[in-house]
Amino acid sequence: MASSMRCDIVSAEKEIFSGDVTMVVATGILGELGIMPGHTPLLTGLNPCTVRLKFEDGSEEPFYVSGGFLEVQPHVVTILADAAEHAADLDEAAVLKAQEDAEKAMSDQAADVDLSRAAAMLADATARQKTVEELKKRRS
């Protein structure tokens, strides 16, 4: 069995990552997924989450994805994301502000608040925050 596989992370705007990895960890609509070489073909939706890529040298890199799809084919994992960024490119202050704004919108009892939109904003902001925390953990 091969020890690595190709992984491509692509957003609507650009290719975010393309390279060989030993494992991809992401949160699908039914829960957390760990994809290794030789995994059964799969197509699933993704929740906003941190995608962790593991490499042959033992290192890991976190990426943020706002949702989209993950496809597993022989020797290739493709993540088609609505939006995606390398964790190092996230602005921590902006992430925290977005999370605070989303939490405020969720707690606002006004009738003009769209709760489903506020919940989606909170899920997105929380996923970004977790990605920033993952990067900080790796750097320390």
DSSP file with accessible surface (Angstrom, degrees, kcal/mol):
  #  RESIDUE AA STRUCTURE BP1 BP2  ACC     N-H-->O    O-->H-N    N-H-->O    O-->H-N    TCO  KAPPA ALPHA  PHI   PSI    X-CA   Y-CA   Z-CA
    1    1 A M              0   0  197      0, 0.0    37,-0.0     0, 0.0     0, 0.0   0.000 360.0 360.0 360.0 141.2    0.0    0.0    0.0
    2    2 A A        -     0   0   51      1,-0.1    73,-0.0     2,-0.0     3,-0.0  -0.302 360.0-144.9 -65.3 148.8    1.2    3.5   -0.8
    3    3 A S  S    S+     0   0   78     33,-0.1     2,-0.3     1,-0.0    -1,-0.1   0.556  79.4  29.0 -93.4  -8.8    2.5    5.6    2.1
    4    4 A S        -     0   0   28     32,-0.1     2,-0.3    51,-0.0    18,-0.2  -0.936  61.0-163.2-143.7 168.2    1.2    8.9    0.6
    5    5 A M  E     -A   21   0A  11     16,-2.6    16,-2.9    -2,-0.3     2,-0.3  -0.947  32.1 -96.2-145.4 163.0   -1.6   10.3   -1.6
    6    6 A R  E     -Ab  20  76A  99     69,-2.5    71,-2.6    -2,-0.3     2,-0.4  -0.620  35.4-167.7 -82.4 140.8   -2.2   13.5   -3.5
    7    7 A C  E     -Ab  19  77A   0     12,-2.8    12,-2.0    -2,-0.3     2,-0.4  -0.999   5.4-173.9-131.7 133.1   -4.4   16.1   -1.9
    8    8 A D  E     -Ab  18  78A  32     69,-2.5    71,-3.2    -2,-0.4     2,-0.5  -0.997   5.3-168.4-125.6 126.9   -5.8   19.2   -3.6
    9    9 A I  E     +Ab  17  79A   0      8,-2.7     7,-2.8    -2,-0.4     8,-1.7  -0.981  17.1 176.1-114.3 119.5   -7.7   22.0   -1.8
   10   10 A V  E     -Ab  15  80A  45     69,-3.0    71,-3.2    -2,-0.5     5,-0.2  -0.983  12.0-168.7-129.4 132.5   -9.4   24.3   -4.2
   11   11 A S        -     0   0    9      3,-2.9    71,-0.2    -2,-0.4    72,-0.2  -0.575  45.2 -95.2-105.4 179.6  -11.7   27.3   -3.5
   12   12 A A  S    S+     0   0   86     70,-0.8    71,-0.1    69,-0.5     3,-0.1   0.808 124.8  41.0 -63.4 -27.8  -13.9   29.2   -5.9
   13   13 A E  S    S-     0   0  145      1,-0.2     2,-0.3    69,-0.2    -1,-0.2   0.827 124.0 -24.3 -90.2 -37.6  -11.1   31.7   -6.3
   14   14 A K        -     0   0  129     70,-0.1    -3,-2.9     0, 0.0     2,-0.5  -0.987  68.4 -76.6-164.9 170.8   -7.9   29.6   -6.4
   15   15 A E  E     -A   10   0A 122     -2,-0.3    -5,-0.2    -5,-0.2     3,-0.1  -0.725  36.9-175.5 -82.0 128.0   -5.9   26.5   -5.6
   16   16 A I  E     +     0   0A  34     -7,-2.8     2,-0.3    -2,-0.5    -6,-0.2   0.836  64.6   0.2 -94.3 -39.9   -5.0   26.6   -1.9
   17   17 A F  E     +A    9   0A  40     -8,-1.7    -8,-2.7     2,-0.0    -1,-0.3  -0.990  52.8 173.8-152.4 144.4   -2.9   23.5   -1.6
   18   18 A S  E     +A    8   0A  37     -2,-0.3     2,-0.3   -10,-0.2   -10,-0.2  -0.904  37.7  92.2-151.4 120.4   -1.6   20.7   -3.9
   19   19 A G  E     -A    7   0A  12    -12,-2.0   -12,-2.8    -2,-0.3     2,-0.4  -0.985  70.0 -58.9 176.2-178.6    0.8   18.0   -2.7
   20   20 A D  E     +A    6   0A  94     -2,-0.3     2,-0.3   -14,-0.2   -14,-0.2  -0.704  49.6 171.6 -90.0 136.3    1.5   14.6   -1.2
   21   21 A V  E     -A    5   0A   0    -16,-2.9   -16,-2.6    -2,-0.4    34,-0.3  -0.907  35.5-144.6-136.4 163.1    0.1   13.8    2.2
   22   22 A T  S    S+     0   0   32     32,-3.3     2,-0.3     1,-0.3    33,-0.2   0.616  86.2   9.9-102.0 -17.6   -0.1   10.8    4.5
   23   23 A M  E     -C   54   0A  40     31,-1.3    31,-2.7    13,-0.2     2,-0.4  -0.971  54.9-156.6-160.9 145.8   -3.5   11.7    6.0
   24   24 A V  E     -CD  53  35A   0     11,-2.2    11,-3.2    -2,-0.3     2,-0.5  -0.997  12.6-169.3-123.0 128.2   -6.3   14.2    5.7
   25   25 A V  E     +CD  52  34A   7     27,-2.5    27,-2.5    -2,-0.4     2,-0.3  -0.982  21.4 147.2-119.9 126.5   -8.6   15.0    8.6
   26   26 A A  E     - D   0  33A   1      7,-1.8     7,-3.6    -2,-0.5     2,-0.7  -0.949  47.6-107.9-149.4 167.5  -11.8   17.0    8.1
   27   27 A T  E     - D   0  32A  47     -2,-0.3    20,-2.2    20,-0.3     5,-0.3  -0.891  35.6-169.6-107.6 108.5  -15.3   17.3    9.5
   28   28 A G  E >   -ED  46  31A   1      3,-2.7     3,-1.5    -2,-0.7    18,-0.3  -0.270  43.6 -90.9 -83.8 177.9  -17.9   16.0    7.1
   29   29 A I  T 3  S+     0   0   99     16,-1.8    17,-0.1     1,-0.3     3,-0.1   0.746 129.0  43.1 -66.0 -19.6  -21.6   16.5    7.5
   30   30 A L  T 3  S-     0   0  169      1,-0.4    -1,-0.3    15,-0.3     2,-0.3   0.328 127.1 -74.3-107.0   6.3  -21.8   13.2    9.5
   31   31 A G  E <  S-D   28   0A  33     -3,-1.5    -3,-2.7     2,-0.0    -1,-0.4  -0.801  75.2 -19.1 133.8-173.4  -18.7   13.8   11.6
   32   32 A E  E     -D   27   0A 128     -5,-0.3     2,-0.4    -2,-0.3    -5,-0.2  -0.427  54.6-158.5 -75.1 140.7  -15.0   13.7   11.6
   33   33 A L  E     -D   26   0A  41     -7,-3.6    -7,-1.8    -2,-0.1     2,-0.5  -0.944  11.6-164.8-119.9 139.6  -13.2   11.9    8.8
   34   34 A G  E     -D   25   0A  38     -2,-0.4     2,-0.5    -9,-0.2    -9,-0.2  -0.982  13.6-167.6-121.6 115.1   -9.6   10.5    8.7
   35   35 A I  E     +D   24   0A   1    -11,-3.2   -11,-2.2    -2,-0.5     3,-0.0  -0.914  10.6 171.9-109.1 124.1   -8.5    9.7    5.2
   36   36 A M    >   -     0   0  102     -2,-0.5     3,-1.8   -13,-0.2   -13,-0.2  -0.813  47.5 -68.4-122.5 165.2   -5.4    7.7    4.6
   37   37 A P  T 3  S+     0   0   14      0, 0.0    -1,-0.1     0, 0.0   -32,-0.1  -0.226 122.3  28.7 -53.6 137.6   -3.9    6.1    1.4
   38   38 A G  T 3  S+     0   0   69      1,-0.2   -33,-0.0    35,-0.1    -3,-0.0   0.476  84.7 155.5  89.2   2.9   -6.0    3.3    0.2
   39   39 A H    <   -     0   0   69     -3,-1.8    -1,-0.2    34,-0.1    36,-0.1  -0.271  52.4 -97.2 -61.6 148.2   -9.3    4.7    1.6
   40   40 A T        -     0   0  104      1,-0.1    -1,-0.1    34,-0.1    32,-0.1  -0.378  51.3 -89.0 -61.9 141.5  -12.5    3.6   -0.1
   41   41 A P        +     0   0   78      0, 0.0     2,-0.3     0, 0.0    32,-0.2  -0.231  60.2 172.4 -53.9 143.2  -13.8    6.1   -2.7
   42   42 A L  E     - F   0  72A  53     30,-1.6    30,-3.1    -3,-0.1     2,-0.4  -0.995  28.9-165.3-156.1 146.5  -16.1    8.6   -1.0
   43   43 A L  E     + F   0  71A 120     -2,-0.3     2,-0.3    28,-0.2    28,-0.2  -0.973  27.6 155.6-136.4 123.0  -18.0   11.9   -1.7
   44   44 A T  E     - F   0  70A  23     26,-2.3    26,-2.8    -2,-0.4     2,-0.1  -0.990  41.1-109.5-145.9 153.6  -19.3   13.9    1.3
   45   45 A G  E     - F   0  69A  12     -2,-0.3   -16,-1.8    24,-0.2     2,-0.4  -0.476  33.8-136.5 -75.6 154.1  -20.3   17.4    2.2
   46   46 A L  E     -EF  28  68A  10     22,-2.8    22,-1.1   -18,-0.3   -18,-0.2  -0.923   3.7-143.5-114.6 140.9  -18.1   19.3    4.5
   47   47 A N        -     0   0   67    -20,-2.2    20,-0.3    -2,-0.4   -20,-0.3  -0.537  50.7 -75.7 -84.0 163.2  -19.1   21.5    7.4
   48   48 A P  S    S+     0   0   40      0, 0.0     2,-0.3     0, 0.0    18,-0.2  -0.449  84.5 133.3 -56.8 128.4  -17.0   24.7    8.1
   49   49 A C  E     - G   0  65A   7     16,-2.4    16,-2.4    -2,-0.1     2,-0.5  -0.981  61.5 -84.8-164.7 173.5  -13.9   23.2    9.7
   50   50 A T  E     - G   0  64A  25     -2,-0.3     2,-0.6    14,-0.2    14,-0.2  -0.852  36.3-153.2 -91.0 128.2  -10.2   22.9   10.1
   51   51 A V  E     - G   0  63A   0     12,-3.4    12,-2.3    -2,-0.5     2,-0.5  -0.930   9.8-157.9-101.2 123.5   -8.7   20.5    7.6
   52   52 A R  E     -CG  25  62A  54    -27,-2.5   -27,-2.5    -2,-0.6     2,-0.5  -0.915   3.5-162.3-105.6 127.0   -5.5   19.0    8.9
   53   53 A L  E     -CG  24  61A   0      8,-2.5     8,-2.2    -2,-0.5     2,-0.4  -0.922   5.5-157.1-106.7 131.1   -3.0   17.6    6.4
   54   54 A K  E     -CG  23  60A  55    -31,-2.7   -32,-3.3    -2,-0.5   -31,-1.3  -0.890   9.5-155.1-109.2 141.5   -0.3   15.2    7.7
   55   55 A F    >   -     0   0   39      4,-2.6     3,-2.2    -2,-0.4   -34,-0.1  -0.677  30.7-104.2-115.8 165.0    3.0   14.7    5.9
   56   56 A E  T 3  S+     0   0  130      1,-0.3   -35,-0.1    -2,-0.2    -1,-0.1   0.789 118.0  59.5 -58.5 -30.4    5.6   12.0    5.7
   57   57 A D  T 3  S-     0   0  128      1,-0.1    -1,-0.3     2,-0.1     3,-0.1   0.438 121.1-106.4 -79.9   2.9    8.0   13.9    7.9
   58   58 A G  S <  S+     0   0   64     -3,-2.2    -2,-0.1     1,-0.3    -1,-0.1   0.322  78.8 129.6  92.2  -8.0    5.4   13.9   10.7
   59   59 A S        -     0   0   47     -5,-0.1    -4,-2.6     1,-0.0     2,-0.3  -0.326  42.4-151.7 -77.8 162.9    4.5   17.5   10.4
   60   60 A E  E     -G   54   0A  41     -6,-0.2    -6,-0.2    -3,-0.1    -8,-0.0  -0.971   6.4-160.8-133.2 150.0    0.9   18.8   10.0
   61   61 A E  E     -G   53   0A  67     -8,-2.2    -8,-2.5    -2,-0.3     2,-0.3  -0.997  12.8-145.1-131.2 127.7   -0.6   21.9    8.4
   62   62 A P  E     -G   52   0A   1      0, 0.0    25,-2.1     0, 0.0     2,-0.3  -0.723  16.1-176.4 -93.3 144.4   -4.0   23.3    9.2
   63   63 A F  E     -GH  51  86A   4    -12,-2.3   -12,-3.4    -2,-0.3     2,-0.4  -0.971  20.5-131.0-131.6 148.9   -6.3   24.9    6.7
   64   64 A Y  E     -GH  50  85A   0     21,-3.2    21,-2.1    -2,-0.3     2,-0.4  -0.851  22.7-177.2 -99.7 134.9   -9.7   26.5    7.1
   65   65 A V  E     -GH  49  84A   0    -16,-2.4   -16,-2.4    -2,-0.4    19,-0.2  -0.997  22.0-151.5-129.2 139.7  -12.6   25.6    4.8
   66   66 A S        -     0   0   23     17,-2.5     2,-0.2    -2,-0.4    18,-0.1   0.437  66.4 -70.6 -86.4   0.7  -16.1   27.2    5.0
   67   67 A G  S    S+     0   0    4     16,-0.4    15,-1.9   -20,-0.3    16,-0.4  -0.747  75.2 125.2 130.0 177.8  -17.8   24.1    3.7
   68   68 A G  E     -FI  46  81A   9    -22,-1.1   -22,-2.8    13,-0.3     2,-0.3  -0.991  58.8 -45.7 136.7-141.6  -17.9   22.3    0.4
   69   69 A F  E     -FI  45  80A 115     11,-2.7    11,-2.7    -2,-0.4     2,-0.5  -0.965  30.4-153.3-136.1 148.1  -17.2   18.8   -0.7
   70   70 A L  E     -FI  44  79A   0    -26,-2.8   -26,-2.3    -2,-0.3     2,-0.4  -0.986  15.5-170.5-119.1 127.7  -14.5   16.2   -0.1
   71   71 A E  E     -FI  43  78A  70      7,-3.0     7,-2.8    -2,-0.5     2,-0.5  -0.983   6.5-161.2-121.4 130.7  -13.9   13.5   -2.7
   72   72 A V  E     +FI  42  77A   3    -30,-3.1   -30,-1.6    -2,-0.4     5,-0.2  -0.961  19.3 163.1-111.5 121.9  -11.7   10.5   -2.2
   73   73 A Q  E >   - I   0  76A  88      3,-3.0     3,-2.1    -2,-0.5   -35,-0.1  -0.847  56.4 -64.1-124.3 165.3  -10.5    8.7   -5.4
   74   74 A P  T 3  S-     0   0   83      0, 0.0   -34,-0.1     0, 0.0   -69,-0.0  -0.311 122.1  -8.1 -53.5 122.1   -7.7    6.2   -5.7
   75   75 A H  T 3  S+     0   0  136    -36,-0.1   -69,-2.5     1,-0.1     2,-0.4   0.445 124.2  82.1  73.0   0.9   -4.5    8.1   -4.8
   76   76 A V  E <   -bI   6  73A  47     -3,-2.1    -3,-3.0   -71,-0.2     2,-0.5  -0.988  50.0-170.7-142.2 132.7   -6.2   11.5   -4.7
   77   77 A V  E     -bI   7  72A   0    -71,-2.6   -69,-2.5    -2,-0.4     2,-0.5  -0.988  16.0-168.6-115.9 126.0   -8.3   13.5   -2.1
   78   78 A T  E     -bI   8  71A  28     -7,-2.8    -7,-3.0    -2,-0.5     2,-0.6  -0.970   9.0-165.0-119.0 130.0   -9.9   16.6   -3.5
   79   79 A I  E     -bI   9  70A   0    -71,-3.2   -69,-3.0    -2,-0.5     2,-0.8  -0.968   1.9-167.8-113.3 115.7  -11.5   19.3   -1.3
   80   80 A L  E     -bI  10  69A  89    -11,-2.7   -11,-2.7    -2,-0.6     2,-0.3  -0.914  19.9-172.6-102.2 103.6  -13.7   21.7   -3.2
   81   81 A A  E     - I   0  68A   6    -71,-3.2   -69,-0.5    -2,-0.8   -13,-0.3  -0.752  36.8-139.3-104.9 147.0  -14.4   24.5   -0.8
   82   82 A D  S    S-     0   0  103    -15,-1.9   -70,-0.8     1,-0.3     2,-0.3   0.935  99.3  -7.2 -60.9 -46.1  -16.7   27.4   -0.9
   83   83 A A  S    S+     0   0   28    -16,-0.4   -17,-2.5   -72,-0.2   -16,-0.4  -0.983  75.7 177.1-147.7 146.1  -13.8   29.4    0.7
   84   84 A A  E     +H   65   0A   6     -2,-0.3     2,-0.3   -19,-0.2   -19,-0.2  -0.993   3.6 177.9-151.7 148.5  -10.5   28.1    2.0
   85   85 A E  E     -H   64   0A  60    -21,-2.1   -21,-3.2    -2,-0.3     2,-0.2  -0.992  36.1-107.2-149.1 148.6   -7.4   29.6    3.6
   86   86 A H  E >   -H   63   0A  43     -2,-0.3     3,-1.9   -23,-0.2     4,-0.4  -0.526  39.3-118.8 -68.6 141.6   -4.1   28.4    5.0
   87   87 A A  G >  S+     0   0    2    -25,-2.1     3,-1.6     1,-0.3    -1,-0.1   0.864 112.9  60.9 -54.2 -36.3   -4.3   28.9    8.8
   88   88 A A  G 3  S+     0   0   45    -26,-0.3    -1,-0.3     1,-0.3   -25,-0.1   0.727  99.3  57.6 -66.0 -18.8   -1.3   31.3    8.7
   89   89 A D  G <  S+     0   0  109     -3,-1.9     2,-0.3     2,-0.1    -1,-0.3   0.513  83.2 104.6 -90.0  -5.1   -3.3   33.6    6.4
   90   90 A L  S <  S-     0   0   19     -3,-1.6     2,-0.8    -4,-0.4     3,-0.1  -0.580  70.6-132.8 -79.1 138.1   -6.1   34.1    8.9
   91   91 A D     >  -     0   0  102     -2,-0.3     4,-2.4     1,-0.2     5,-0.2  -0.810  13.8-157.5 -90.4 109.0   -6.3   37.4   10.8
   92   92 A E  H  > S+     0   0   68     -2,-0.8     4,-2.6     1,-0.2     5,-0.2   0.883  90.0  51.3 -59.2 -41.0   -6.9   36.4   14.4
   93   93 A A  H  > S+     0   0   69      1,-0.2     4,-2.3     2,-0.2    -1,-0.2   0.928 111.8  46.9 -63.6 -41.9   -8.4   39.7   15.4
   94   94 A A  H  > S+     0   0   51      2,-0.2     4,-2.4     1,-0.2    -1,-0.2   0.882 111.1  52.8 -67.1 -36.2  -10.8   39.6   12.5
   95   95 A V  H  X S+     0   0    6     -4,-2.4     4,-2.2     2,-0.2    -2,-0.2   0.932 110.1  47.2 -63.7 -46.3  -11.7   36.0   13.4
   96   96 A L  H  X S+     0   0   67     -4,-2.6     4,-2.5     2,-0.2    -2,-0.2   0.906 112.1  50.1 -63.3 -41.1  -12.5   37.0   17.0
   97   97 A K  H  X S+     0   0  116     -4,-2.3     4,-2.7     2,-0.2     5,-0.2   0.926 110.2  50.1 -63.6 -43.4  -14.6   40.0   16.0
   98   98 A A  H  X S+     0   0   41     -4,-2.4     4,-2.4     2,-0.2    -1,-0.2   0.906 110.9  49.8 -62.1 -38.6  -16.6   37.8   13.5
   99   99 A Q  H  X S+     0   0   33     -4,-2.2     4,-2.5     2,-0.2    -2,-0.2   0.932 111.3  48.1 -67.0 -43.4  -17.2   35.3   16.3
  100  100 A E  H  X S+     0   0  120     -4,-2.5     4,-2.5     1,-0.2    -2,-0.2   0.919 112.2  49.8 -61.4 -44.1  -18.4   37.9   18.7
  101  101 A D  H  X S+     0   0   70     -4,-2.7     4,-2.4     1,-0.2    -1,-0.2   0.904 111.8  48.0 -61.8 -42.1  -20.7   39.4   16.1
  102  102 A A  H  X S+     0   0    0     -4,-2.4     4,-2.2     2,-0.2    20,-0.2   0.909 111.7  49.4 -66.7 -41.4  -22.2   36.0   15.3
  103  103 A E  H  X S+     0   0   96     -4,-2.5     4,-1.9     2,-0.2    -2,-0.2   0.907 111.1  50.3 -63.9 -39.5  -22.7   35.3   19.0
  104  104 A K  H  X S+     0   0  151     -4,-2.5     4,-1.4     1,-0.2    -2,-0.2   0.919 109.9  50.0 -63.8 -44.0  -24.4   38.6   19.4
  105  105 A A  H  < S+     0   0   27     -4,-2.4    -1,-0.2     1,-0.2    -2,-0.2   0.890 110.2  51.1 -62.0 -37.2  -26.7   38.0   16.5
  106  106 A M  H  < S+     0   0   68     -4,-2.2    -1,-0.2     1,-0.2    -2,-0.2   0.875 113.5  43.6 -67.8 -36.9  -27.6   34.6   17.9
  107  107 A S  H  < S+     0   0   79     -4,-1.9     2,-0.3    -5,-0.2    -1,-0.2   0.650  88.0 106.3 -85.4 -13.3  -28.5   36.0   21.3
  108  108 A D     <  -     0   0   76     -4,-1.4     5,-0.1    -5,-0.2    -4,-0.0  -0.502  55.4-161.2 -68.8 124.7  -30.4   39.0   19.9
  109  109 A Q        +     0   0  169     -2,-0.3    -1,-0.1     3,-0.0    -4,-0.1   0.362  45.4 128.7 -90.2   5.7  -34.1   38.4   20.4
  110  110 A A    >   -     0   0   40      1,-0.1     3,-1.4     2,-0.1    -2,-0.0  -0.307  64.8-128.4 -64.2 146.5  -35.2   40.9   17.8
  111  111 A A  T 3  S+     0   0  111      1,-0.3    -1,-0.1     3,-0.0    -2,-0.0   0.729 103.6  65.3 -68.4 -22.0  -37.7   39.6   15.3
  112  112 A D  T 3  S+     0   0  141      2,-0.1     2,-0.5     0, 0.0    -1,-0.3   0.441  77.1 105.7 -85.1   4.5  -35.6   40.9   12.4
  113  113 A V    <   -     0   0   33     -3,-1.4     2,-1.0    -5,-0.1     3,-0.1  -0.712  66.8-141.9 -86.5 125.9  -32.7   38.5   13.1
  114  114 A D     >  -     0   0   91     -2,-0.5     4,-2.6     1,-0.2     5,-0.2  -0.781  15.0-165.9 -85.4 101.1  -32.5   35.5   10.7
  115  115 A L  H  > S+     0   0  102     -2,-1.0     4,-2.6     1,-0.2     5,-0.2   0.858  84.2  53.2 -63.2 -35.1  -31.5   32.7   13.2
  116  116 A S  H  > S+     0   0   85      2,-0.2     4,-2.0     1,-0.2    -1,-0.2   0.914 111.9  45.8 -68.1 -37.4  -30.4   30.3   10.5
  117  117 A R  H  > S+     0   0  164      2,-0.2     4,-2.5     1,-0.2    -2,-0.2   0.921 113.2  49.7 -68.5 -41.1  -28.1   32.9    9.0
  118  118 A A  H  X S+     0   0    4     -4,-2.6     4,-2.4     1,-0.2    -2,-0.2   0.902 110.1  51.1 -64.2 -39.1  -26.7   33.8   12.4
  119  119 A A  H  X S+     0   0   43     -4,-2.6     4,-2.5     2,-0.2    -1,-0.2   0.902 110.2  49.1 -65.3 -40.1  -26.1   30.1   13.2
  120  120 A A  H  X S+     0   0   60     -4,-2.0     4,-2.4     2,-0.2    -2,-0.2   0.911 110.7  50.6 -65.5 -40.2  -24.2   29.7    9.9
  121  121 A M  H  X S+     0   0   70     -4,-2.5     4,-2.7     1,-0.2    -2,-0.2   0.905 111.3  48.8 -62.8 -40.8  -22.1   32.8   10.7
  122  122 A L  H  X S+     0   0   41     -4,-2.4     4,-2.8   -20,-0.2     5,-0.2   0.918 110.3  50.2 -66.9 -42.1  -21.3   31.4   14.1
  123  123 A A  H  X S+     0   0   48     -4,-2.5     4,-2.2     2,-0.2    -2,-0.2   0.924 113.2  47.1 -61.9 -41.5  -20.4   28.0   12.7
  124  124 A D  H  X S+     0   0   43     -4,-2.4     4,-2.2     2,-0.2    -2,-0.2   0.941 114.0  46.4 -65.4 -46.7  -18.1   29.7   10.2
  125  125 A A  H  X S+     0   0    2     -4,-2.7     4,-2.4     1,-0.2   -26,-0.2   0.897 112.0  51.2 -64.6 -39.2  -16.5   32.0   12.8
  126  126 A T  H  X S+     0   0   39     -4,-2.8     4,-2.6     2,-0.2    -1,-0.2   0.910 109.0  50.8 -65.5 -40.8  -16.0   29.1   15.2
  127  127 A A  H  X S+     0   0    5     -4,-2.2     4,-1.9    -5,-0.2    -2,-0.2   0.913 110.5  49.4 -64.0 -40.7  -14.3   27.0   12.5
  128  128 A R  H  X S+     0   0   53     -4,-2.2     4,-2.3     2,-0.2    -2,-0.2   0.921 111.0  50.1 -62.4 -43.6  -11.9   29.9   11.7
  129  129 A Q  H  X S+     0   0   17     -4,-2.4     4,-2.6     1,-0.2    -2,-0.2   0.917 109.4  50.6 -62.8 -42.7  -11.1   30.3   15.4
  130  130 A K  H  X S+     0   0  122     -4,-2.6     4,-2.3     1,-0.2    -1,-0.2   0.875 109.0  52.5 -62.7 -35.5  -10.4   26.6   15.8
  131  131 A T  H  X S+     0   0    0     -4,-1.9     4,-2.2     2,-0.2    -2,-0.2   0.922 109.1  48.6 -66.7 -42.4   -8.1   26.8   12.8
  132  132 A V  H  X S+     0   0   11     -4,-2.3     4,-2.4     1,-0.2    -2,-0.2   0.931 112.3  49.3 -62.1 -43.1   -6.2   29.7   14.3
  133  133 A E  H  X S+     0   0  101     -4,-2.6     4,-2.4     1,-0.2    -2,-0.2   0.894 108.3  53.6 -64.3 -38.0   -5.9   27.8   17.6
  134  134 A E  H  X S+     0   0   25     -4,-2.3     4,-1.9     2,-0.2    -1,-0.2   0.916 109.3  48.3 -61.9 -42.8   -4.6   24.7   15.8
  135  135 A L  H  X S+     0   0   19     -4,-2.2     4,-1.8     2,-0.2    -2,-0.2   0.928 110.6  50.6 -64.8 -43.3   -1.9   26.8   14.1
  136  136 A K  H  X S+     0   0  106     -4,-2.4     4,-1.2     1,-0.2    -2,-0.2   0.907 109.0  52.3 -60.6 -40.8   -0.9   28.3   17.5
  137  137 A K  H  < S+     0   0  122     -4,-2.4     3,-0.4     1,-0.2    -1,-0.2   0.904 109.2  49.6 -62.6 -39.8   -0.7   24.8   19.0
  138  138 A R  H  < S+     0   0   86     -4,-1.9    -1,-0.2     1,-0.2    -2,-0.2   0.828 110.5  50.5 -67.5 -35.0    1.6   23.7   16.2
  139  139 A R  H  <        0   0  176     -4,-1.8    -1,-0.2    -5,-0.1    -2,-0.2   0.678 360.0 360.0 -79.6 -18.3    3.9   26.7   16.6
  140  140 A S     <        0   0  132     -4,-1.2    -3,-0.0    -3,-0.4    -4,-0.0  -0.274 360.0 360.0 -91.9 360.0    4.4   26.3   20.3
